[in-house]
Structures are given as C-alpha cells and as structure tokens.
Amino acid sequence: MCGIAGIFHLETPKPVDPARVEKMCDAIAHRGPDGSGVWTAPGVGLGHRRLSIIDLAGSPQPMASTDGRAMLVFNGEIYNYRELRAELAGHGAVFHTDGDSEVILAAWQKWGPDCLPKLHGMFAFAIYDQPSRQLFLARDRFGVKPLFHASLSDGSVIFGSELKALLAHPLLRREVDPLAIEDYLAWGYVPDTRSIIKGVRKLPAAHSLLLAHGKPLPEPKRWWDISFADRHKGKEADLEAELLHLLGQAVTSRMAADVPLGAFLSGGVDSSSVVALMAESSSQPVKTCSIGFDAKGLDESNYAAQVAKRFATDHRARKVSPDDFEEIDTLVAMFDEPFADASALPTWRVCQLARESVTVALSGDGADEALGGYRRHRFQLNEDRLRGLLPQSIRSPLFGSLASVWPKVDWAPRPLRAKSTFESLASSSEAAYAKSLCVMAPGLRDSLYSPDYLTLRGNYRAEQPMIELMRGAPARSGLDKAQYADLAFWLPGDILTKVDRASMAVGLEAREPLLDHRLVEFAARLPERMRIRGMDGKWLMKKTMSRHLPDDILYRPKQGFVTPIAEWFRGPLAGEARGIAKGAALARTGWMVPERVAQMAEAHIGGRSDHSRTLWQLLMLEKSLTQLGLA
C-alpha cells in the first residue's frame, strides 16, 4: 500500500522539476513511510511513497520494466500476481523481483490496457510507456484505492492518491466548486462525480485514462462493470456451496503478506465471517481488534468479544469517548474534502489500535452492498412491489396527496412513518431510493441555503447523478438498481474513502475480501429471495455462515458503526453545536442562513429535535473549508 503522484505535460514535453514531484509525494508521506522515489523524463515525472507489504526490500518504485521501456508507480495489492507471473513467464517475461509491481509492468507490455481485467485486487497506478510517449492511469473495480487529477494552466496534468498531493502544486487554484456543497450536504461526502476544488477530478472506479503528448485530455474509459441482469438457476444447496467457496477464496487470497496481519472485528455478520474464515486458514491465532463507545445501545464490543473467544483470536479492544473530539482537526486533515460520516472517528481509532500490532488488516466492508444487507434494500424491494400494482399516473397523485396531509413524525421507526412511505410510492423507484440514501433531505437543504447560493446552484440537484446511474444500470429490478447504485456511487465515495484515509493515516493497509469481484459478480446474479427473505438481508450469506457463527451474531438487529454524536452535542459538545452558526468560514461564503443553523442547534440541545447529523455535517464543512483555505 502506497501513495503515488505525478506530472504529465500534454502539449509539449517540457522538463519536469523532480523537486516539485517530491513535494507532492511528501504531502502524502503518511501513505508510505518505508521509502520514496522520483523519476523524471521529458514531459513526465512520477513519484512514489512506499508502505512495504510484499517483497519488502526488492520492489522499490518508481519501477522500470525489464527492458527499461516502461515506468510504474503503483498503490495497492494484486492478489493473483503469482498466477499472472507464471502466465507471463510462459510468454517469455523475465522477472527480477518477488513482488506484484513488476507483474503489472509485464502485463502492460504484453496486453496494454487489456491487462486490467486480469488484475485481481485493489489498485491505482500510473505507467509511462516511453516508446509510445503515453501515460496510462487506472483504478480498480470498486474504487478501493483513490486517484485525483487536474489540468493546470501550464498545459500539464497532475495526479495523486489524495487531494493534498495536488494541493502541493503551486499552480492548482484553490477555488471551491459550489455544486460540491449541494452534493456534500445531500450525501455527507463529495462523490466521485465531483471534487470540492473546481477543476479537480477523481478517476472513477473501474476506469482508465490514456494520455499522450500532443493530444487533448481524453475522457476516462470504463474497463469493467457489475451486472445484475442475469440470475443463477442452480439449487439452493449448490449456491450455498459456491458462496462458501468464494468467501473462503476471497479471504485466503488476502492473507498473503510479508508483515504481521490481522482483522477488524465489530461483532457483526460481515467482520465475524471474515475472522471465522481467517481462523480456519491460519495456523496461528488471528489478531483482531475492536472499538466500543461509552454510550448505551451503541456499543457492540461484547459481540466482538464473543466472536474473539469463539475463534481464540488475539483480541484487543478500546473505547471512543467525547474526549476524542479534540482530534477532529486531525480527522478533517485526513480527508481533505468535507466528510461527514461520523463513523470515521472510530474507524480511525480502530486503525490506530490495529497498527500497534499489525501492518495489514482485513475488514468486512462490501457485503451489505453486494448481498442486500441494508434495511433500505428491504424497503426498496417491498415498495417496488407496490409500485408494480399501479401505474405512475395513478400513484403520483394518489400517494402524493396522502403524503401532503399526513403528519411528519421523524422520530418514529420507518414502518410507522407513513408520510415517508407515501412520498416514496409517489416517486419513481430511482428517485425514491436516491432520496432514501440522502443524509440531508432536499427540503432541509433548501431551508439552509441563502438566496445567493440557490442562484449559484440553479437547477442542479445532488440526486440527479444517482438517478441517472440507476436508470442506466444493467439490472432487472428496483433492488438490483439500488445495489448497483450502492456499489458504484455510495461505496467508493463514502465507505471506501473512509477506510482508505483512516488506515493510510496510520500506515496500515486495509483489505476488503468481501469485495472480491468474483464474489460480487456471483452475488449480483442471486435471485432476490436469496438476498432478502422476510426481514433478513444477506439471507444466503447468513445461511452459509451458520456452520461457523451462532444465531445471536447472524440474526441480531443490524447496528452499524454509529458514533453517539446526538448525545455528545447535547452534553460535552453543546458549545461546539452553538458555535457552528458563527463559524467564520461558513459565514464568509454566504451560502447558509446562520439564523436557521442557530435554531437547529438550540432545538437539538434542548431535546426538541434530533439535528445531530446536520450539525455534524455543517461542523465538518466549516472545519474543512478552513483547513483548505477555501472560504
């Protein structure tokens, strides 16, 4: 796991200053504390920071191909590199190292851009091909590893693993993209369709970019997609056996490392499944770690301890308290862009805990998105069945009228919030799901915006890209489209960003076995009843893992990695809540109505409403704008 950065001149191959590339790499030194390197040639410069995981001493970067005609900087891991190495050796390739970096170079020289489908793993890399004078940028299937890029006024394109690498270049203009504020307030993060800095782009997951001197910047090309268009027709027992095989293969392939390895353990289905399969494959006790909270109803550490005891793991636990809020500025600096998923704080803490004893940790991320594990998936499935009974021309006026007169009771459980259900049924499947994913509803966003910002935003709404994504999805049903959106939009922007930044901040490599693309492709073809049955999501996975895990782990209510910010904002952090409306950065933008923010803070502190998520979002926005100097 590493950090990469570079400069490429599109128009004229001007000399590249190595010191400039080195400065970009220094900005992301935390991603690679074990080594660094810079290589330049006319019109191009590549930089690398290394966290040594495999072939600890033998794979320094930037790395040249055996014939010296191609140069690579690479962030990630290729889990099938040994198989690929053998295949390429059969074609005449010669290798001088025992790592996966040299295999990528040989694969590029053999297959060009078509090498990407052969790579099983998480990656973002850049290859400069000297004979063709082309720079090839690529990102893995799910966007586990990030890659930012931007065009500058001197005709160059710069790229890097994090935004802070680009910010280290003096020609990058620090101007906020106003539409990114709409996106951020809707989702709690700035999705891969945009960046907080105007002109900065993120290479989308499963896309590549081929740049050449003397040619304009092309659009990225998709090299892989997940399809929900087909269905398995096998027997339930056969599907269960295949799922178990794929789970085991995904976990064991990610246990290869030349450094200490462990796992995050929350006590939920996914992380417990990963630990169970690791324990089955390991001759030594698996090192596990978990984070709990000093808040009743949100602490899962007892379940984690139960799983740790069952599999005799070497387990360590720690608690997060309001005192950890003192580190919020450190947290903001990790993400560069505003990021409001409050579970980033405990994620960072569990990464710190893991790093005390291991360099690689396996996580349980990805199963909910792939196998239908979220509660919102059940609602989508059931509401779509109702939508199928009535055409839109009848549904919209009928349920729209009911929604308009029904009282709003946000405090009630979702099944009792008929107003929300009526609003969903009045909408298209795609629009309803996009709204259900929003952490701040459209009406609430509009109430916070100033007239000036509403003018800046114009007709754009944050939900539009997701709705368009779902409508074009290779899918058969509303549930398929929802899961496709989760995998393509939500996962890279929120979950994977959170884990990448939190783990890399402490020099830890996090691996996601449940995002093995063969496992996800299998899950996407499962009949809906194998994904959701009754009130159970991830039905087939739970049934498959029942031979390893007890029912009170498999079938207890899903909890999630939730931080008790509602309690904190009413107690030790009440002063922070009151201070948001007076924040200097937000005030200077003129985007928000301060009085409205102040009213929300007082209503929350007084216990009249729960505005904790909104207050947290605005607080993180204020601090992020300050950190970036964008206000």
C-alpha positions in Angstrom: 0.0 0.0 0.0 1.4 3.3 -1.0 0.9 6.8 -2.3 1.6 8.0 -5.8 1.8 11.4 -7.5 3.0 12.7 -10.9 3.1 15.4 -13.6 2.5 14.9 -17.3 2.7 17.6 -20.0 0.0 17.2 -22.6 1.1 19.8 -25.1 4.9 20.0 -25.2 7.2 17.6 -23.3 8.7 20.3 -21.0 11.2 19.3 -18.4 9.6 18.3 -15.0 11.3 19.5 -11.8 11.9 16.5 -9.6 11.6 18.7 -6.5 8.1 19.5 -7.4 7.1 15.8 -7.7 8.9 15.1 -4.5 6.9 17.9 -2.7 3.7 16.3 -4.0 4.8 13.0 -2.6 5.9 14.5 0.7 2.3 15.7 1.2 1.2 12.1 1.3 4.2 10.7 3.1 1.9 9.0 5.7 0.7 6.6 2.9 4.2 5.3 2.5 6.6 5.7 5.5 9.0 3.0 4.3 10.5 4.5 1.2 10.2 7.1 -1.5 11.4 7.7 -5.1 11.0 10.1 -8.0 11.7 9.5 -11.7 11.5 12.2 -14.5 11.9 12.2 -18.3 11.0 14.9 -20.9 7.4 15.8 -20.2 6.7 13.4 -17.3 7.5 12.9 -13.6 6.4 10.0 -11.4 6.7 9.9 -7.6 6.0 7.2 -5.0 5.8 6.7 -1.3 6.0 3.1 -0.2 4.5 1.0 2.6 6.2 -2.3 2.3 3.9 -5.3 2.5 5.2 -7.9 -0.1 8.8 -8.3 -1.2 9.9 -5.9 1.5 13.3 -5.0 0.1 13.1 -6.0 -3.6 10.4 -3.8 -5.2 11.3 -0.1 -4.9 9.3 2.4 -7.0 9.2 4.1 -9.4 9.9 0.8 -11.1 11.2 0.2 -14.6 10.2 -2.7 -16.8 12.9 -5.3 -17.5 13.7 -3.6 -20.8 13.5 -0.1 -19.4 10.8 0.9 -21.8 8.0 1.5 -19.2 8.0 3.0 -15.7 5.4 2.3 -13.0 4.1 3.9 -9.7 1.5 1.7 -8.0 -0.7 1.9 -5.0 -2.4 -1.3 -3.9 -2.1 -5.1 -4.0 -2.6 -7.6 -6.8 -3.8 -10.8 -5.1 -3.3 -13.1 -8.1 0.1 -11.8 -9.0 1.8 -15.2 -8.6 -0.6 -16.8 -11.1 -0.1 -13.9 -13.5 3.6 -14.1 -13.1 3.6 -17.7 -14.1 1.4 -17.0 -17.1 3.6 -14.1 -18.3 6.8 -16.1 -17.8 5.3 -18.6 -20.2 5.1 -15.8 -22.7 8.8 -15.0 -22.2 8.6 -12.4 -19.5 11.7 -12.2 -17.2 11.3 -11.1 -13.5 13.9 -9.8 -11.1 11.7 -9.2 -8.0 9.2 -11.3 -6.0 6.6 -8.6 -5.9 3.4 -7.6 -7.7 4.6 -4.3 -9.2 6.8 -6.0 -11.8 3.9 -8.2 -12.8 1.8 -5.1 -13.6 4.6 -3.8 -15.8 4.9 -7.1 -17.6 1.1 -7.4 -18.0 1.0 -3.9 -19.5 3.8 -4.8 -22.0 2.0 -8.0 -23.0 -1.6 -6.8 -23.2 -1.6 -3.0 -23.0 -4.9 -1.5 -21.4 -6.4 -5.0 -21.7 -4.3 -6.1 -18.8 -6.7 -4.6 -16.4 -9.4 -7.4 -16.3 -6.6 -9.8 -15.5 -5.6 -8.0 -12.3 -7.5 -9.2 -9.2 -7.0 -6.7 -6.4 -7.2 -3.1 -5.3 -5.1 -0.6 -7.1 -4.5 2.8 -8.6 -1.4 3.1 -10.8 0.3 5.1 -13.5 2.5 3.7 -16.2 4.6 5.8 -18.6 5.3 4.0 -21.8 8.4 5.5 -23.3 8.1 4.2 -26.9 4.5 5.5 -27.3 5.1 8.5 -25.0 1.8 7.7 -23.3 0.8 7.9 -19.6 -1.7 5.2 -18.5 -3.8 5.8 -15.3 -6.1 3.1 -13.9 -8.2 2.5 -10.9 -9.6 -0.8 -9.5 -13.1 -2.2 -10.0 -14.7 -0.8 -6.9 -12.5 2.3 -6.2 -10.8 0.9 -3.1 -7.8 3.0 -4.0 -8.2 6.7 -4.9 -6.8 8.7 -7.7 -7.2 12.5 -8.2 -6.2 14.5 -11.3 -6.4 18.1 -12.6 -5.3 20.1 -15.6 -3.1 23.2 -14.9 -2.5 26.4 -16.7 0.9 25.4 -18.0 -0.6 22.5 -20.0 0.2 19.8 -17.5 -1.9 17.2 -15.9 -1.1 16.4 -12.3 -2.3 13.3 -10.3 -2.1 11.9 -6.9 -3.5 9.4 -4.4 -5.0 12.2 -2.3 -6.1 15.7 -2.9 -3.4 17.1 -0.7 -0.8 15.8 -3.2 -2.4 18.1 -5.9 -2.7 20.9 -3.4 1.1 20.8 -3.0 1.5 22.0 -6.7 1.6 25.9 -6.7 -0.4 26.2 -10.0 -3.5 24.5 -8.6 -6.2 27.1 -8.0 -8.0 26.7 -4.7 -11.5 27.6 -5.8 -14.5 25.8 -4.4 -16.9 24.1 -6.7 -20.3 25.4 -5.4 -22.2 22.4 -6.7 -20.0 20.2 -4.5 -21.7 21.8 -1.5 -25.1 20.6 -2.7 -23.5 17.1 -3.2 -21.9 17.1 0.2 -25.0 18.2 2.2 -27.0 15.5 0.4 -24.6 12.6 0.8 -22.3 13.6 3.6 -19.3 13.3 1.3 -18.3 14.7 -2.2 -18.9 11.8 -4.6 -16.6 10.7 -7.3 -18.6 12.7 -9.9 -17.2 15.9 -8.4 -14.5 17.4 -6.1 -14.6 20.2 -3.6 -11.9 22.0 -5.7 -13.1 23.3 -9.0 -11.2 21.7 -11.8 -10.0 18.6 -9.8 -11.5 15.3 -10.9 -11.5 11.8 -9.5 -10.8 8.9 -11.8 -14.0 6.8 -11.4 -13.8 3.3 -10.1 -13.2 0.7 -12.9 -12.0 3.4 -15.3 -8.7 4.1 -17.0 -7.2 7.2 -18.7 -4.7 7.1 -21.5 -2.8 10.4 -22.1 -0.4 11.2 -24.9 1.9 14.2 -25.6 0.4 16.5 -28.3 -3.2 15.3 -27.7 -6.0 16.8 -25.6 -7.1 15.2 -22.3 -9.4 12.3 -23.2 -12.5 11.1 -21.2 -11.9 8.1 -18.9 -12.9 4.7 -20.2 -14.8 2.1 -18.2 -13.0 -1.2 -18.3 -15.3 -3.3 -16.0 -18.9 -3.1 -14.8 -21.0 -5.2 -12.4 -24.1 -6.7 -14.0 -27.4 -7.6 -12.2 -29.0 -8.6 -15.5 -28.8 -12.4 -15.1 -30.0 -14.8 -12.5 -28.5 -18.1 -11.1 -30.7 -21.1 -11.8 -28.9 -23.6 -9.5 -30.3 -25.3 -6.4 -30.1 -23.5 -3.1 -27.6 -26.0 -1.7 -25.3 -25.6 -4.8 -25.5 -21.8 -4.5 -24.7 -22.0 -0.8 -21.6 -24.2 -1.5 -20.4 -21.9 -4.2 -20.8 -18.8 -2.0 -18.8 -20.5 0.8 -16.1 -21.4 -1.7 -15.9 -17.8 -3.0 -15.9 -16.4 0.6 -13.0 -18.7 1.5 -11.1 -17.9 -1.6 -11.5 -14.1 -1.1 -10.3 -14.3 2.5 -7.3 -16.6 2.0 -6.1 -14.7 -1.1 -5.9 -11.5 1.0 -3.9 -13.2 3.8 -0.7 -13.1 1.8 1.8 -10.7 3.4 5.4 -10.5 4.5 4.3 -8.4 7.5 2.0 -9.0 10.5 -1.7 -9.4 9.5 -5.0 -9.2 11.4 -8.6 -8.1 11.2 -11.1 -5.6 12.3 -13.9 -7.2 14.4 -17.1 -5.4 15.2 -19.1 -8.4 16.1 -21.4 -8.0 13.1 -22.1 -10.7 10.5 -19.5 -9.4 8.0 -16.4 -8.9 10.1 -17.2 -12.1 12.1 -17.5 -14.1 8.9 -14.1 -12.8 7.7 -12.5 -13.7 11.1 -14.1 -17.1 11.1 -12.6 -17.9 7.7 -9.3 -16.4 8.6 -9.1 -18.6 11.7 -9.9 -21.7 9.6 -7.0 -20.9 7.3 -4.4 -19.8 9.9 -2.1 -21.9 12.0 -1.7 -19.0 14.4 -4.3 -17.1 16.4 -5.8 -14.3 14.3 -5.0 -10.8 15.7 -8.3 -8.9 16.0 -9.3 -5.5 17.3 -12.5 -3.6 18.0 -13.7 -0.2 19.1 -16.6 0.4 21.5 -18.4 3.5 22.9 -19.2 5.0 26.2 -22.9 5.1 25.2 -25.6 2.7 25.9 -27.2 1.0 22.9 -24.3 1.8 20.5 -21.6 -0.4 22.0 -21.1 -3.8 20.1 -17.8 -4.7 21.8 -19.4 -7.5 23.8 -20.4 -9.2 20.5 -16.9 -8.8 19.2 -15.5 -10.3 22.4 -17.9 -13.3 21.9 -16.6 -13.9 18.4 -13.0 -13.5 19.5 -13.5 -16.1 22.2 -15.2 -18.5 19.8 -12.2 -18.4 17.5 -9.5 -17.9 20.1 -8.2 -14.8 18.5 -5.5 -12.5 19.9 -8.1 -9.7 20.6 -7.7 -6.1 21.7 -10.4 -3.6 22.4 -10.6 0.1 23.1 -13.4 2.7 23.7 -14.1 6.0 22.0 -15.4 8.9 24.2 -16.3 12.5 23.6 -12.7 13.4 24.6 -11.7 12.1 21.1 -13.4 15.1 19.6 -10.3 17.0 20.4 -8.7 15.2 17.4 -11.3 16.5 15.0 -8.9 18.8 13.2 -6.6 15.8 12.6 -9.6 13.9 11.2 -10.5 16.8 8.9 -7.0 16.9 7.6 -7.1 13.2 6.7 -9.9 13.6 4.3 -9.1 17.0 2.6 -12.6 17.2 1.3 -15.5 17.7 3.8 -16.5 14.2 5.0 -19.4 13.8 7.5 -19.6 10.1 8.1 -19.2 10.2 11.9 -18.0 6.6 12.0 -14.7 8.0 10.5 -13.7 8.7 14.1 -14.0 5.2 15.4 -12.7 3.8 12.1 -9.5 5.9 12.6 -9.2 4.7 16.2 -9.6 1.0 15.3 -6.9 1.5 12.6 -4.6 3.1 15.2 -5.3 0.1 17.5 -4.6 -2.4 14.7 -1.4 -0.7 13.7 0.1 -1.3 17.1 0.4 -5.0 16.3 -0.1 -5.5 12.5 0.6 -3.8 9.2 -2.3 -5.3 7.3 -5.9 -5.7 8.5 -8.9 -7.4 6.8 -12.3 -5.7 7.0 -15.9 -6.8 6.4 -16.8 -3.9 4.1 -18.8 -4.6 0.9 -21.2 -7.4 1.9 -24.1 -5.2 2.6 -23.9 -3.6 -0.8 -23.3 -6.8 -2.7 -25.7 -9.1 -0.9 -28.6 -6.8 0.1 -27.9 -6.2 3.7 -29.2 -2.7 4.3 -32.6 -2.0 5.7 -33.2 0.4 2.9 -32.9 -2.6 0.5 -35.9 -4.2 2.1 -37.9 -1.1 1.9 -37.0 -0.7 -1.8 -38.0 -4.3 -2.6 -41.3 -4.0 -0.8 -42.2 -0.6 -2.1 -41.3 -1.6 -5.7 -43.8 -4.5 -5.4 -46.5 -1.9 -4.5 -45.3 0.4 -7.4 -45.8 -2.5 -9.7 -49.5 -2.7 -8.9 -50.3 0.9 -10.0 -49.0 3.0 -12.9 -47.1 6.2 -12.2 -50.0 8.3 -13.5 -52.2 6.9 -10.6 -49.6 6.5 -8.0 -48.2 10.1 -8.1 -51.4 12.0 -7.4 -52.8 9.3 -5.0 -49.8 8.9 -2.7 -48.7 12.5 -3.3 -52.0 13.7 -1.8 -51.8 11.3 1.1 -48.2 12.5 1.8 -49.2 16.1 1.8 -51.8 15.7 4.6 -50.1 13.0 6.7 -48.3 14.3 9.8 -44.4 14.2 9.8 -43.1 12.0 12.6 -39.4 11.6 12.0 -38.9 10.2 15.5 -40.9 7.1 14.7 -39.4 3.9 13.1 -39.5 3.9 9.3 -42.5 1.4 9.1 -44.6 3.9 11.1 -43.6 6.9 9.1 -46.4 6.7 6.6 -45.6 10.2 5.2 -42.2 9.0 4.1 -43.7 5.8 2.6 -46.3 7.8 0.7 -43.7 10.1 -0.7 -41.6 7.2 -1.9 -44.6 5.5 -3.5 -45.5 8.7 -5.3 -42.0 8.8 -6.8 -40.2 6.7 -9.3 -38.2 3.8 -7.9 -34.9 5.5 -8.7 -35.9 8.9 -7.2 -37.2 7.3 -4.1 -34.0 5.3 -3.5 -31.8 8.3 -4.1 -33.8 10.3 -1.5 -33.6 7.4 1.0 -29.8 7.5 0.8 -29.6 11.2 1.4 -28.4 12.2 4.8 -30.0 15.6 4.4 -33.3 15.7 2.6 -33.9 18.2 -0.2 -36.3 20.3 1.8 -33.9 20.7 4.7 -31.1 21.6 2.4 -33.2 24.3 0.7 -34.1 25.7 4.1 -30.4 26.2 5.0 -29.3 27.8 1.7 -29.2 31.5 1.3 -30.8 33.1 -1.8 -27.3 33.7 -3.3 -26.4 30.0 -3.0 -29.8 29.0 -4.5 -28.9 31.1 -7.5 -25.4 29.5 -7.8 -26.9 26.0 -7.6 -29.5 26.7 -10.3 -31.4 23.6 -11.4 -28.8 21.1 -10.2 -29.8 18.6 -7.5 -27.4 16.1 -5.9 -29.8 13.2 -6.5 -29.6 13.6 -10.3 -26.4 11.7 -11.0 -27.6 8.7 -8.9 -31.0 8.6 -10.5 -29.3 8.6 -14.0 -26.9 5.9 -12.8 -29.8 3.7 -11.7 -31.7 4.2 -14.8 -28.8 3.1 -16.9 -27.8 0.2 -14.7 -27.5 -3.4 -16.1 -30.3 -4.6 -13.8 -33.7 -6.3 -13.8 -35.4 -4.9 -10.7 -35.5 -2.0 -8.4 -33.5 -3.9 -5.8 -30.8 -4.6 -8.4 -30.6 -0.9 -9.3 -30.4 0.1 -5.7 -27.5 -2.3 -5.0 -25.8 -1.2 -8.3 -26.0 2.4 -7.0 -24.6 1.4 -3.7 -21.6 -0.4 -5.3 -20.9 2.3 -7.9 -21.8 5.5 -6.1 -22.1 5.1 -2.3 -19.3 2.6 -1.7 -16.4 4.4 -3.3 -17.4 7.8 -2.1 -18.2 7.0 1.5 -17.2 3.6 2.9 -14.0 3.0 0.9 -12.9 6.6 1.2 -13.4 6.4 5.0 -11.3 3.3 5.4 -8.6 4.3 2.9 -7.9 7.7 4.6 -8.2 6.4 8.2 -6.0 3.4 7.6 -3.4 5.2 5.5 -3.1 8.0 8.0 -1.5 5.5 10.4 0.4 3.5 7.8 -2.0 0.5 7.9 -3.1 -1.5 4.8 -6.8 -2.4 4.9 -8.0 -5.1 2.7 -11.7 -5.8 1.7 -12.1 -9.6 1.0 -15.9 -9.3 0.6 -15.3 -7.0 -2.4 -13.5 -9.7 -4.4 -15.0 -9.1 -7.8 -15.8 -12.8 -8.4 -17.8 -12.9 -5.1 -19.7 -9.7 -6.0 -20.4 -10.9 -9.6 -21.8 -14.1 -8.1 -23.9 -12.1 -5.6 -25.3 -9.9 -8.3 -26.8 -12.9 -10.0 -28.6 -14.3 -7.0 -32.4 -14.3 -7.1 -33.9 -11.7 -4.9 -35.2 -14.3 -2.4 -31.6 -15.4 -1.9 -30.6 -11.9 -1.0 -33.6 -10.7 1.1 -36.2 -13.1 2.7 -38.7 -11.6 5.1 -36.9 -9.3 7.4 -33.5 -10.8 6.7 -31.0 -9.2 4.4 -27.9 -11.1 3.2 -30.1 -14.2 3.6 -27.8 -16.7 1.7 -24.7 -15.4 3.4 -26.2 -15.9 6.8 -27.4 -19.4 6.0 -23.9 -20.2 4.5 -22.1 -18.9 7.6 -24.5 -20.7 10.1 -22.0 -23.5 10.3 -19.4 -21.1 11.6 -21.3 -18.5 13.6 -24.1 -18.6 16.2 -27.6 -17.2 15.5 -27.2 -14.3 18.0 -24.4 -13.0 15.8 -26.0 -13.8 12.5 -29.6 -12.7 13.2 -29.4 -9.9 15.7 -30.6 -6.5 14.5 -28.1 -4.7 12.3 -26.4 -1.9 14.2 -23.8 -0.3 12.1 -20.7 1.6 13.2 -22.5 4.5 14.8 -20.9 7.3 16.7 -23.1 8.8 19.6 -22.9 12.4 18.3 -26.6 13.1 19.2 -25.7 12.6 22.9 -22.4 14.4 22.6 -24.0 17.5 21.0 -26.4 17.7 24.0 -23.7 17.2 26.5 -19.9 17.9 26.3 -20.1 19.2 22.7 -23.1 21.6 23.1 -20.8 24.5 22.8 -19.5 23.2 19.5 -23.1 22.9 18.3 -23.8 26.5 19.2 -20.6 27.7 17.6 -21.4 26.3 14.1 -23.7 29.2 13.1 -20.9 31.6 14.0 -18.2 29.8 12.1 -16.0 32.2 10.2 -15.5 30.0 7.1 -19.2 29.3 6.5 -20.1 32.9 7.3 -17.7 34.2 4.7 -19.2 32.0 2.0 -22.6 33.4 2.4 -24.1 30.1 1.4 -26.1 29.4 4.6 -28.7 31.2 6.7 -27.0 31.5 10.1 -30.2 32.0 12.0 -31.6 28.7 10.7 -28.4 26.9 11.8 -28.6 28.5 15.2 -32.3 27.5 15.6 -31.4 23.9 14.8 -28.6 23.8 17.3 -30.8 25.1 20.1 -33.6 22.7 19.2 -31.2 19.8 19.4 -29.5 20.8 22.6 -33.0 21.3 24.2 -34.0 17.8 23.2 -36.9 19.1 21.0 -35.4 17.6 17.8 -32.5 15.4 16.7 -30.4 17.5 14.3 -27.1 15.8 15.2 -26.3 14.6 11.7 -27.0 18.0 10.2 -24.9 19.8 12.9 -22.1 17.3 12.4 -22.2 17.9 8.6 -22.0 21.7 9.0 -19.3 21.4 11.6 -17.2 19.2 9.3 -17.8 21.6 6.4 -16.7 24.6 8.4 -13.5 22.9 9.5 -12.7 21.5 6.1 -13.1 24.9 4.4 -10.9 26.4 7.0 -8.3 23.6 6.6 -8.2 24.0 2.8 -8.3 27.8 2.9 -11.3 27.8 0.5 -13.8 30.1 2.2 
